[in-house]
Amino acid sequence: MHEDDLKHVEFVVYCVETYKGIKKINGNAAYQLLKDAGAIEYIDNNYEALHTFSDESIVWNIDEFLKNRI
């Protein structure tokens, strides 16, 4: 795996873990919600911007994405 790809995968995992922690839901539920809504791909595609955000801003951004998708 290319180093940049690994960074993206690690960041997606970090975002799912952060989302589940702040939303107080289990990891499977968080992952399934984000996957079904296309948010996993969104996080990966927007790595350059999102990885500079605070945890709260990441979760807010994901919530805004979900509002427009669900």
PDB file of N, CA, C and O in Angstrom:
ATOM      1  N   MET A   1       0.855  -1.179   0.000  1.00  0.00           N
ATOM      2  CA  MET A   1       0.000   0.000   0.000  1.00  0.00           C
ATOM      3  C   MET A   1       0.896   1.236   0.000  1.00  0.00           C
ATOM      4  O   MET A   1       1.888   1.296   0.727  1.00  0.00           O
ATOM      5  N   HIS A   2       0.547   2.189  -0.797  1.00  0.00           N
ATOM      6  CA  HIS A   2       1.279   3.451  -0.891  1.00  0.00           C
ATOM      7  C   HIS A   2       1.113   4.238   0.413  1.00  0.00           C
ATOM      8  O   HIS A   2       0.064   4.161   1.052  1.00  0.00           O
ATOM      9  N   GLU A   3       2.122   4.978   0.800  1.00  0.00           N
ATOM     10  CA  GLU A   3       2.107   5.718   2.062  1.00  0.00           C
ATOM     11  C   GLU A   3       0.931   6.690   2.159  1.00  0.00           C
ATOM     12  O   GLU A   3       0.330   6.817   3.225  1.00  0.00           O
ATOM     13  N   ASP A   4       0.595   7.375   1.071  1.00  0.00           N
ATOM     14  CA  ASP A   4      -0.544   8.302   1.088  1.00  0.00           C
ATOM     15  C   ASP A   4      -1.851   7.553   1.284  1.00  0.00           C
ATOM     16  O   ASP A   4      -2.740   8.030   1.989  1.00  0.00           O
ATOM     17  N   ASP A   5      -1.977   6.385   0.666  1.00  0.00           N
ATOM     18  CA  ASP A   5      -3.185   5.573   0.849  1.00  0.00           C
ATOM     19  C   ASP A   5      -3.331   5.153   2.301  1.00  0.00           C
ATOM     20  O   ASP A   5      -4.432   5.181   2.851  1.00  0.00           O
ATOM     21  N   LEU A   6      -2.234   4.767   2.922  1.00  0.00           N
ATOM     22  CA  LEU A   6      -2.257   4.364   4.319  1.00  0.00           C
ATOM     23  C   LEU A   6      -2.683   5.522   5.212  1.00  0.00           C
ATOM     24  O   LEU A   6      -3.448   5.324   6.157  1.00  0.00           O
ATOM     25  N   LYS A   7      -2.201   6.721   4.926  1.00  0.00           N
ATOM     26  CA  LYS A   7      -2.605   7.905   5.695  1.00  0.00           C
ATOM     27  C   LYS A   7      -4.113   8.114   5.606  1.00  0.00           C
ATOM     28  O   LYS A   7      -4.765   8.434   6.600  1.00  0.00           O
ATOM     29  N   HIS A   8      -4.655   7.931   4.410  1.00  0.00           N
ATOM     30  CA  HIS A   8      -6.098   8.113   4.223  1.00  0.00           C
ATOM     31  C   HIS A   8      -6.879   7.055   4.992  1.00  0.00           C
ATOM     32  O   HIS A   8      -7.871   7.374   5.647  1.00  0.00           O
ATOM     33  N   VAL A   9      -6.447   5.814   4.919  1.00  0.00           N
ATOM     34  CA  VAL A   9      -7.137   4.737   5.630  1.00  0.00           C
ATOM     35  C   VAL A   9      -7.092   4.990   7.136  1.00  0.00           C
ATOM     36  O   VAL A   9      -8.106   4.867   7.822  1.00  0.00           O
ATOM     37  N   GLU A  10      -5.925   5.341   7.639  1.00  0.00           N
ATOM     38  CA  GLU A  10      -5.797   5.632   9.064  1.00  0.00           C
ATOM     39  C   GLU A  10      -6.683   6.800   9.470  1.00  0.00           C
ATOM     40  O   GLU A  10      -7.274   6.788  10.550  1.00  0.00           O
ATOM     41  N   PHE A  11      -6.778   7.806   8.613  1.00  0.00           N
ATOM     42  CA  PHE A  11      -7.608   8.963   8.929  1.00  0.00           C
ATOM     43  C   PHE A  11      -9.088   8.608   8.915  1.00  0.00           C
ATOM     44  O   PHE A  11      -9.846   9.077   9.764  1.00  0.00           O
ATOM     45  N   VAL A  12      -9.502   7.789   7.966  1.00  0.00           N
ATOM     46  CA  VAL A  12     -10.903   7.355   7.932  1.00  0.00           C
ATOM     47  C   VAL A  12     -11.237   6.603   9.223  1.00  0.00           C
ATOM     48  O   VAL A  12     -12.281   6.841   9.831  1.00  0.00           O
ATOM     49  N   VAL A  13     -10.363   5.709   9.632  1.00  0.00           N
ATOM     50  CA  VAL A  13     -10.573   4.971  10.893  1.00  0.00           C
ATOM     51  C   VAL A  13     -10.650   5.943  12.059  1.00  0.00           C
ATOM     52  O   VAL A  13     -11.520   5.823  12.922  1.00  0.00           O
ATOM     53  N   TYR A  14      -9.741   6.903  12.083  1.00  0.00           N
ATOM     54  CA  TYR A  14      -9.748   7.915  13.139  1.00  0.00           C
ATOM     55  C   TYR A  14     -11.087   8.666  13.165  1.00  0.00           C
ATOM     56  O   TYR A  14     -11.651   8.894  14.236  1.00  0.00           O
ATOM     57  N   CYS A  15     -11.587   9.043  12.000  1.00  0.00           N
ATOM     58  CA  CYS A  15     -12.853   9.781  11.923  1.00  0.00           C
ATOM     59  C   CYS A  15     -14.023   8.933  12.416  1.00  0.00           C
ATOM     60  O   CYS A  15     -14.886   9.431  13.138  1.00  0.00           O
ATOM     61  N   VAL A  16     -14.058   7.666  12.035  1.00  0.00           N
ATOM     62  CA  VAL A  16     -15.128   6.770  12.507  1.00  0.00           C
ATOM     63  C   VAL A  16     -15.059   6.640  14.027  1.00  0.00           C
ATOM     64  O   VAL A  16     -16.082   6.713  14.708  1.00  0.00           O
ATOM     65  N   GLU A  17     -13.855   6.449  14.553  1.00  0.00           N
ATOM     66  CA  GLU A  17     -13.685   6.331  16.008  1.00  0.00           C
ATOM     67  C   GLU A  17     -14.079   7.626  16.713  1.00  0.00           C
ATOM     68  O   GLU A  17     -14.723   7.591  17.762  1.00  0.00           O
ATOM     69  N   THR A  18     -13.703   8.748  16.154  1.00  0.00           N
ATOM     70  CA  THR A  18     -14.061  10.041  16.738  1.00  0.00           C
ATOM     71  C   THR A  18     -15.572  10.242  16.695  1.00  0.00           C
ATOM     72  O   THR A  18     -16.172  10.684  17.674  1.00  0.00           O
ATOM     73  N   TYR A  19     -16.179   9.917  15.566  1.00  0.00           N
ATOM     74  CA  TYR A  19     -17.626  10.064  15.410  1.00  0.00           C
ATOM     75  C   TYR A  19     -18.359   9.206  16.428  1.00  0.00           C
ATOM     76  O   TYR A  19     -19.282   9.677  17.094  1.00  0.00           O
ATOM     77  N   LYS A  20     -17.951   7.942  16.552  1.00  0.00           N
ATOM     78  CA  LYS A  20     -18.639   7.045  17.496  1.00  0.00           C
ATOM     79  C   LYS A  20     -18.473   7.529  18.928  1.00  0.00           C
ATOM     80  O   LYS A  20     -19.408   7.434  19.724  1.00  0.00           O
ATOM     81  N   GLY A  21     -17.305   8.043  19.264  1.00  0.00           N
ATOM     82  CA  GLY A  21     -17.074   8.515  20.620  1.00  0.00           C
ATOM     83  C   GLY A  21     -17.912   9.729  20.968  1.00  0.00           C
ATOM     84  O   GLY A  21     -18.517   9.791  22.039  1.00  0.00           O
ATOM     85  N   ILE A  22     -17.947  10.691  20.065  1.00  0.00           N
ATOM     86  CA  ILE A  22     -18.712  11.915  20.324  1.00  0.00           C
ATOM     87  C   ILE A  22     -20.216  11.632  20.295  1.00  0.00           C
ATOM     88  O   ILE A  22     -20.971  12.188  21.092  1.00  0.00           O
ATOM     89  N   LYS A  23     -20.643  10.773  19.380  1.00  0.00           N
ATOM     90  CA  LYS A  23     -22.072  10.449  19.260  1.00  0.00           C
ATOM     91  C   LYS A  23     -22.519   9.364  20.228  1.00  0.00           C
ATOM     92  O   LYS A  23     -23.713   9.093  20.358  1.00  0.00           O
ATOM     93  N   LYS A  24     -21.554   8.740  20.909  1.00  0.00           N
ATOM     94  CA  LYS A  24     -21.836   7.681  21.885  1.00  0.00           C
ATOM     95  C   LYS A  24     -22.628   6.525  21.272  1.00  0.00           C
ATOM     96  O   LYS A  24     -23.631   6.075  21.825  1.00  0.00           O
ATOM     97  N   ILE A  25     -22.148   6.058  20.113  1.00  0.00           N
ATOM     98  CA  ILE A  25     -22.711   4.875  19.468  1.00  0.00           C
ATOM     99  C   ILE A  25     -21.584   3.863  19.285  1.00  0.00           C
ATOM    100  O   ILE A  25     -20.406   4.217  19.345  1.00  0.00           O
ATOM    101  N   ASN A  26     -21.952   2.601  19.062  1.00  0.00           N
ATOM    102  CA  ASN A  26     -20.890   1.601  18.924  1.00  0.00           C
ATOM    103  C   ASN A  26     -20.220   1.722  17.559  1.00  0.00           C
ATOM    104  O   ASN A  26     -20.755   2.325  16.629  1.00  0.00           O
ATOM    105  N   GLY A  27     -19.055   1.140  17.472  1.00  0.00           N
ATOM    106  CA  GLY A  27     -18.241   1.256  16.265  1.00  0.00           C
ATOM    107  C   GLY A  27     -18.904   0.696  15.027  1.00  0.00           C
ATOM    108  O   GLY A  27     -18.827   1.300  13.956  1.00  0.00           O
ATOM    109  N   ASN A  28     -19.560  -0.459  15.155  1.00  0.00           N
ATOM    110  CA  ASN A  28     -20.239  -1.055  14.001  1.00  0.00           C
ATOM    111  C   ASN A  28     -21.345  -0.150  13.487  1.00  0.00           C
ATOM    112  O   ASN A  28     -21.496   0.032  12.279  1.00  0.00           O
ATOM    113  N   ALA A  29     -22.120   0.416  14.406  1.00  0.00           N
ATOM    114  CA  ALA A  29     -23.209   1.310  14.007  1.00  0.00           C
ATOM    115  C   ALA A  29     -22.664   2.566  13.329  1.00  0.00           C
ATOM    116  O   ALA A  29     -23.208   3.024  12.324  1.00  0.00           O
ATOM    117  N   ALA A  30     -21.593   3.115  13.883  1.00  0.00           N
ATOM    118  CA  ALA A  30     -21.000   4.320  13.294  1.00  0.00           C
ATOM    119  C   ALA A  30     -20.479   4.021  11.894  1.00  0.00           C
ATOM    120  O   ALA A  30     -20.753   4.764  10.952  1.00  0.00           O
ATOM    121  N   TYR A  31     -19.731   2.939  11.761  1.00  0.00           N
ATOM    122  CA  TYR A  31     -19.172   2.590  10.457  1.00  0.00           C
ATOM    123  C   TYR A  31     -20.278   2.341   9.440  1.00  0.00           C
ATOM    124  O   TYR A  31     -20.207   2.836   8.315  1.00  0.00           O
ATOM    125  N   GLN A  32     -21.297   1.580   9.823  1.00  0.00           N
ATOM    126  CA  GLN A  32     -22.369   1.251   8.883  1.00  0.00           C
ATOM    127  C   GLN A  32     -23.124   2.504   8.442  1.00  0.00           C
ATOM    128  O   GLN A  32     -23.444   2.659   7.263  1.00  0.00           O
ATOM    129  N   LEU A  33     -23.403   3.386   9.383  1.00  0.00           N
ATOM    130  CA  LEU A  33     -24.083   4.647   9.061  1.00  0.00           C
ATOM    131  C   LEU A  33     -23.269   5.457   8.060  1.00  0.00           C
ATOM    132  O   LEU A  33     -23.796   5.923   7.049  1.00  0.00           O
ATOM    133  N   LEU A  34     -21.986   5.621   8.348  1.00  0.00           N
ATOM    134  CA  LEU A  34     -21.128   6.427   7.480  1.00  0.00           C
ATOM    135  C   LEU A  34     -20.917   5.760   6.127  1.00  0.00           C
ATOM    136  O   LEU A  34     -20.884   6.433   5.097  1.00  0.00           O
ATOM    137  N   LYS A  35     -20.777   4.457   6.129  1.00  0.00           N
ATOM    138  CA  LYS A  35     -20.589   3.721   4.870  1.00  0.00           C
ATOM    139  C   LYS A  35     -21.834   3.813   3.996  1.00  0.00           C
ATOM    140  O   LYS A  35     -21.740   4.125   2.809  1.00  0.00           O
ATOM    141  N   ASP A  36     -23.000   3.541   4.580  1.00  0.00           N
ATOM    142  CA  ASP A  36     -24.249   3.555   3.817  1.00  0.00           C
ATOM    143  C   ASP A  36     -24.561   4.923   3.223  1.00  0.00           C
ATOM    144  O   ASP A  36     -25.155   5.015   2.149  1.00  0.00           O
ATOM    145  N   ALA A  37     -24.165   5.981   3.914  1.00  0.00           N
ATOM    146  CA  ALA A  37     -24.442   7.346   3.448  1.00  0.00           C
ATOM    147  C   ALA A  37     -23.380   7.868   2.477  1.00  0.00           C
ATOM    148  O   ALA A  37     -23.542   8.944   1.902  1.00  0.00           O
ATOM    149  N   GLY A  38     -22.302   7.113   2.296  1.00  0.00           N
ATOM    150  CA  GLY A  38     -21.232   7.572   1.417  1.00  0.00           C
ATOM    151  C   GLY A  38     -20.221   8.462   2.114  1.00  0.00           C
ATOM    152  O   GLY A  38     -19.366   9.064   1.465  1.00  0.00           O
ATOM    153  N   ALA A  39     -20.313   8.547   3.437  1.00  0.00           N
ATOM    154  CA  ALA A  39     -19.421   9.436   4.179  1.00  0.00           C
ATOM    155  C   ALA A  39     -17.990   8.904   4.254  1.00  0.00           C
ATOM    156  O   ALA A  39     -17.051   9.693   4.368  1.00  0.00           O
ATOM    157  N   ILE A  40     -17.807   7.602   4.193  1.00  0.00           N
ATOM    158  CA  ILE A  40     -16.453   7.051   4.201  1.00  0.00           C
ATOM    159  C   ILE A  40     -15.698   7.553   2.969  1.00  0.00           C
ATOM    160  O   ILE A  40     -14.555   8.000   3.067  1.00  0.00           O
ATOM    161  N   GLU A  41     -16.342   7.475   1.833  1.00  0.00           N
ATOM    162  CA  GLU A  41     -15.732   7.965   0.596  1.00  0.00           C
ATOM    163  C   GLU A  41     -15.523   9.482   0.666  1.00  0.00           C
ATOM    164  O   GLU A  41     -14.498   9.994   0.216  1.00  0.00           O
ATOM    165  N   TYR A  42     -16.498  10.190   1.231  1.00  0.00           N
ATOM    166  CA  TYR A  42     -16.389  11.638   1.395  1.00  0.00           C
ATOM    167  C   TYR A  42     -15.167  11.998   2.246  1.00  0.00           C
ATOM    168  O   TYR A  42     -14.405  12.898   1.894  1.00  0.00           O
ATOM    169  N   ILE A  43     -14.988  11.297   3.358  1.00  0.00           N
ATOM    170  CA  ILE A  43     -13.844  11.554   4.240  1.00  0.00           C
ATOM    171  C   ILE A  43     -12.541  11.297   3.481  1.00  0.00           C
ATOM    172  O   ILE A  43     -11.618  12.110   3.527  1.00  0.00           O
ATOM    173  N   ASP A  44     -12.475  10.177   2.795  1.00  0.00           N
ATOM    174  CA  ASP A  44     -11.271   9.834   2.043  1.00  0.00           C
ATOM    175  C   ASP A  44     -10.985  10.882   0.962  1.00  0.00           C
ATOM    176  O   ASP A  44      -9.849  11.334   0.822  1.00  0.00           O
ATOM    177  N   ASN A  45     -11.998  11.263   0.211  1.00  0.00           N
ATOM    178  CA  ASN A  45     -11.819  12.234  -0.875  1.00  0.00           C
ATOM    179  C   ASN A  45     -11.466  13.631  -0.382  1.00  0.00           C
ATOM    180  O   ASN A  45     -10.879  14.423  -1.120  1.00  0.00           O
ATOM    181  N   ASN A  46     -11.821  13.937   0.864  1.00  0.00           N
ATOM    182  CA  ASN A  46     -11.583  15.273   1.416  1.00  0.00           C
ATOM    183  C   ASN A  46     -10.539  15.267   2.523  1.00  0.00           C
ATOM    184  O   ASN A  46     -10.525  16.142   3.389  1.00  0.00           O
ATOM    185  N   TYR A  47      -9.683  14.284   2.482  1.00  0.00           N
ATOM    186  CA  TYR A  47      -8.622  14.140   3.483  1.00  0.00           C
ATOM    187  C   TYR A  47      -7.826  15.426   3.671  1.00  0.00           C
ATOM    188  O   TYR A  47      -7.591  15.853   4.801  1.00  0.00           O
ATOM    189  N   GLU A  48      -7.416  16.036   2.579  1.00  0.00           N
ATOM    190  CA  GLU A  48      -6.538  17.214   2.655  1.00  0.00           C
ATOM    191  C   GLU A  48      -7.135  18.319   3.533  1.00  0.00           C
ATOM    192  O   GLU A  48      -6.410  18.948   4.304  1.00  0.00           O
ATOM    193  N   ALA A  49      -8.414  18.556   3.428  1.00  0.00           N
ATOM    194  CA  ALA A  49      -9.054  19.589   4.250  1.00  0.00           C
ATOM    195  C   ALA A  49      -9.402  19.054   5.635  1.00  0.00           C
ATOM    196  O   ALA A  49      -9.084  19.686   6.642  1.00  0.00           O
ATOM    197  N   LEU A  50     -10.047  17.904   5.690  1.00  0.00           N
ATOM    198  CA  LEU A  50     -10.562  17.398   6.951  1.00  0.00           C
ATOM    199  C   LEU A  50      -9.481  17.084   7.978  1.00  0.00           C
ATOM    200  O   LEU A  50      -9.712  17.240   9.176  1.00  0.00           O
ATOM    201  N   HIS A  51      -8.320  16.649   7.539  1.00  0.00           N
ATOM    202  CA  HIS A  51      -7.315  16.260   8.524  1.00  0.00           C
ATOM    203  C   HIS A  51      -6.744  17.450   9.294  1.00  0.00           C
ATOM    204  O   HIS A  51      -5.992  17.266  10.251  1.00  0.00           O
ATOM    205  N   THR A  52      -7.095  18.660   8.886  1.00  0.00           N
ATOM    206  CA  THR A  52      -6.650  19.850   9.610  1.00  0.00           C
ATOM    207  C   THR A  52      -7.681  20.308  10.643  1.00  0.00           C
ATOM    208  O   THR A  52      -7.414  21.233  11.410  1.00  0.00           O
ATOM    209  N   PHE A  53      -8.853  19.674  10.671  1.00  0.00           N
ATOM    210  CA  PHE A  53      -9.947  20.082  11.549  1.00  0.00           C
ATOM    211  C   PHE A  53      -9.802  19.487  12.950  1.00  0.00           C
ATOM    212  O   PHE A  53      -9.137  18.468  13.137  1.00  0.00           O
ATOM    213  N   SER A  54     -10.427  20.131  13.921  1.00  0.00           N
ATOM    214  CA  SER A  54     -10.527  19.574  15.271  1.00  0.00           C
ATOM    215  C   SER A  54     -11.520  18.407  15.239  1.00  0.00           C
ATOM    216  O   SER A  54     -12.280  18.257  14.282  1.00  0.00           O
ATOM    217  N   ASP A  55     -11.506  17.593  16.279  1.00  0.00           N
ATOM    218  CA  ASP A  55     -12.441  16.464  16.346  1.00  0.00           C
ATOM    219  C   ASP A  55     -13.888  16.930  16.235  1.00  0.00           C
ATOM    220  O   ASP A  55     -14.684  16.335  15.508  1.00  0.00           O
ATOM    221  N   GLU A  56     -14.223  17.987  16.954  1.00  0.00           N
ATOM    222  CA  GLU A  56     -15.592  18.499  16.925  1.00  0.00           C
ATOM    223  C   GLU A  56     -15.962  18.999  15.534  1.00  0.00           C
ATOM    224  O   GLU A  56     -17.094  18.813  15.088  1.00  0.00           O
ATOM    225  N   SER A  57     -15.029  19.624  14.854  1.00  0.00           N
ATOM    226  CA  SER A  57     -15.286  20.113  13.500  1.00  0.00           C
ATOM    227  C   SER A  57     -15.433  18.969  12.506  1.00  0.00           C
ATOM    228  O   SER A  57     -16.236  19.049  11.576  1.00  0.00           O
ATOM    229  N   ILE A  58     -14.668  17.918  12.699  1.00  0.00           N
ATOM    230  CA  ILE A  58     -14.815  16.732  11.843  1.00  0.00           C
ATOM    231  C   ILE A  58     -16.207  16.160  11.999  1.00  0.00           C
ATOM    232  O   ILE A  58     -16.876  15.876  11.005  1.00  0.00           O
ATOM    233  N   VAL A  59     -16.656  15.987  13.238  1.00  0.00           N
ATOM    234  CA  VAL A  59     -17.983  15.417  13.486  1.00  0.00           C
ATOM    235  C   VAL A  59     -19.064  16.344  12.951  1.00  0.00           C
ATOM    236  O   VAL A  59     -20.033  15.873  12.356  1.00  0.00           O
ATOM    237  N   TRP A  60     -18.924  17.646  13.148  1.00  0.00           N
ATOM    238  CA  TRP A  60     -19.898  18.597  12.610  1.00  0.00           C
ATOM    239  C   TRP A  60     -19.960  18.477  11.099  1.00  0.00           C
ATOM    240  O   TRP A  60     -21.046  18.453  10.520  1.00  0.00           O
ATOM    241  N   ASN A  61     -18.796  18.400  10.451  1.00  0.00           N
ATOM    242  CA  ASN A  61     -18.735  18.295   9.000  1.00  0.00           C
ATOM    243  C   ASN A  61     -19.397  17.008   8.517  1.00  0.00           C
ATOM    244  O   ASN A  61     -20.136  17.023   7.533  1.00  0.00           O
ATOM    245  N   ILE A  62     -19.139  15.907   9.196  1.00  0.00           N
ATOM    246  CA  ILE A  62     -19.780  14.632   8.836  1.00  0.00           C
ATOM    247  C   ILE A  62     -21.283  14.740   9.020  1.00  0.00           C
ATOM    248  O   ILE A  62     -22.042  14.288   8.162  1.00  0.00           O
ATOM    249  N   ASP A  63     -21.729  15.332  10.127  1.00  0.00           N
ATOM    250  CA  ASP A  63     -23.168  15.508  10.353  1.00  0.00           C
ATOM    251  C   ASP A  63     -23.816  16.340   9.243  1.00  0.00           C
ATOM    252  O   ASP A  63     -24.915  16.023   8.787  1.00  0.00           O
ATOM    253  N   GLU A  64     -23.143  17.391   8.815  1.00  0.00           N
ATOM    254  CA  GLU A  64     -23.670  18.203   7.719  1.00  0.00           C
ATOM    255  C   GLU A  64     -23.750  17.388   6.430  1.00  0.00           C
ATOM    256  O   GLU A  64     -24.721  17.501   5.681  1.00  0.00           O
ATOM    257  N   PHE A  65     -22.742  16.578   6.172  1.00  0.00           N
ATOM    258  CA  PHE A  65     -22.764  15.705   5.012  1.00  0.00           C
ATOM    259  C   PHE A  65     -23.947  14.733   5.104  1.00  0.00           C
ATOM    260  O   PHE A  65     -24.663  14.521   4.126  1.00  0.00           O
ATOM    261  N   LEU A  66     -24.142  14.144   6.294  1.00  0.00           N
ATOM    262  CA  LEU A  66     -25.233  13.180   6.470  1.00  0.00           C
ATOM    263  C   LEU A  66     -26.602  13.835   6.299  1.00  0.00           C
ATOM    264  O   LEU A  66     -27.507  13.224   5.730  1.00  0.00           O
ATOM    265  N   LYS A  67     -26.766  15.055   6.777  1.00  0.00           N
ATOM    266  CA  LYS A  67     -28.047  15.764   6.638  1.00  0.00           C
ATOM    267  C   LYS A  67     -28.432  15.901   5.166  1.00  0.00           C
ATOM    268  O   LYS A  67     -29.612  15.847   4.818  1.00  0.00           O
ATOM    269  N   ASN A  68     -27.453  16.075   4.324  1.00  0.00           N
ATOM    270  CA  ASN A  68     -27.712  16.242   2.896  1.00  0.00           C
ATOM    271  C   ASN A  68     -27.880  14.926   2.164  1.00  0.00           C
ATOM    272  O   ASN A  68     -28.300  14.920   1.006  1.00  0.00           O
ATOM    273  N   ARG A  69     -27.565  13.815   2.805  1.00  0.00           N
ATOM    274  CA  ARG A  69     -27.606  12.499   2.155  1.00  0.00           C
ATOM    275  C   ARG A  69     -28.742  11.605   2.635  1.00  0.00           C
ATOM    276  O   ARG A  69     -29.223  10.747   1.895  1.00  0.00           O
ATOM    277  N   ILE A  70     -29.163  11.808   3.865  1.00  0.00           N
ATOM    278  CA  ILE A  70     -30.161  10.893   4.455  1.00  0.00           C
ATOM    279  C   ILE A  70     -31.534  11.533   4.415  1.00  0.00           C
ATOM    280  O   ILE A  70     -32.510  10.930   4.861  1.00  0.00           O
TER     281      ILE A  70
END
